[in-house]
Amino acid sequence: MDKLFIKGRSKLKGKVRTSGSKNSVLPIMAACLLTKERSVIKNVPDLSDVRTMVRLLQRLGAKVEFCDRTLIIEPGNYKGDTATYKFVSVMRASVCVLGPLLAKQKTANVSLPGGCVIGPRPVDLHIKGLKALGADIDISHGYLIAKAKQLQGANMYLGGAYGSSVLATGNIMMAATLAKGKTTIENAACEPEVVDLAEMLIKMGAKIKGHKTHTIEIEGVKSLGGASHTTIPDRIEAGTFMIAAAMSSGDVIIEGARADHLGALIDKLKSTGAHINSNTDGIKVKGGRTIKPVDVVTLPFPGFPTDLQAQITAMMCLAKGISIVTEKIYPERFMHISELNRMGADIILEGESAIIKGQRRLMGAPVMASDLRASAALVLAGLVGEGTTEISRIYHLDRGYENIEQKLASLGAKIWREKEK
Ligand code: UD1
């Protein structure tokens, strides 16, 4: 297993390019299963999650090539209908093959994801939506077993206790493209990744309207064809670099980052005193002299993304005052707090809120990555801390950040990877 070492106190300066979006490309890869024809996806990040999805599609019988950030997927007459526990346990996004398999193969067996370190990960909304389309769904031996001779369009409300669901919206939207008649999804997620998936499906021949809003309408078609698509830039990776620049008093241009995907973060960073300029080429972030505290609440898009909660919490450890970060999507997503406290932070947890006493001197320490975004928070703390931080279990980071150490090193960070002895 690899470890990441970071020697702190570096000001980040320069330009870094945003990779393609992980959360966009995974459902888009699943969407390719809706046709037997060949599709080409460009701007694909080389991440372990993408490679896991490649293996899952191959296991289902599709031909997949991945080279130079381009995926070529040709399902042909693939026969598979099962995503085993082996796949779903390492990557919960494997669940997004459910809708395409059910629509195309008429049957789908997908292992239930269960919980994880960020809390329970229910799939009730996926089930509710597919049942509304006429699927029979059973749960047996830890698997969700779905069958439907012909899906039928339907009207449905797809909200749960924590609001809309990104992957449930994706799954239902994909299944509905081949259903008979019209489907309306109310309280649909409208994250940029859902919009990107809809745009791929439209290129494949689907009839979809309203995909930038909370009401998506899909008119079913008889069949879909292959398409060529370029994924959007990864707003979470870009946002992580923006926070890194702001908290290290740096001056960084994040090339390819889209301000229209990052409005809530831009607004918060400006309130901390950072200077932000954006244009069609990217976003420039210059850290302020001091960091003002801000309160943050995570919410579905266009609210502040839960996937940047751990990173903004790390930044608030340096702010001049107290800030409160409230998690409304995954109320248990606070594994990073105890590790940040070991690095000198002063954070207490009150229900779904982290109360952060700022103006702390963060210090390098051996820490352990617990999940993808928590790991990013530890990297950020390591960049500004005194001394050396040693992060173990960085396979979590490799799931979602392409070449993170090369990218940070190109901005002047002292960061390197070593094999664990
Ligand atoms: C996606 C992202 C993940 C991000 C999350 C929220 C991918 C691959 N992953 O995950 O990085 O953190 O959106 O923006 O795109 N819920 C239910 N029932 C369901 C499904 C979800 O109650 O059937 C709840 C979840 O527990 C959570 C909330 O709804 O509290 C939002 O989760 P959801 O949007 O579904 O997350 P994912 O799509 O799995």
Boltz pocket constraint, residues with backbone or C-beta under 6 A from the ligand:
constraints:
  - pocket:
      binder: B
      contacts: [[A, 22], [A, 23], [A, 24], [A, 26], [A, 93], [A, 120], [A, 121], [A, 122], [A, 123], [A, 124], [A, 125], [A, 126], [A, 127], [A, 160], [A, 161], [A, 162], [A, 163], [A, 164], [A, 165], [A, 166], [A, 167], [A, 168], [A, 189], [A, 193], [A, 306], [A, 307], [A, 328], [A, 329], [A, 330]]
      max_distance: 6.0
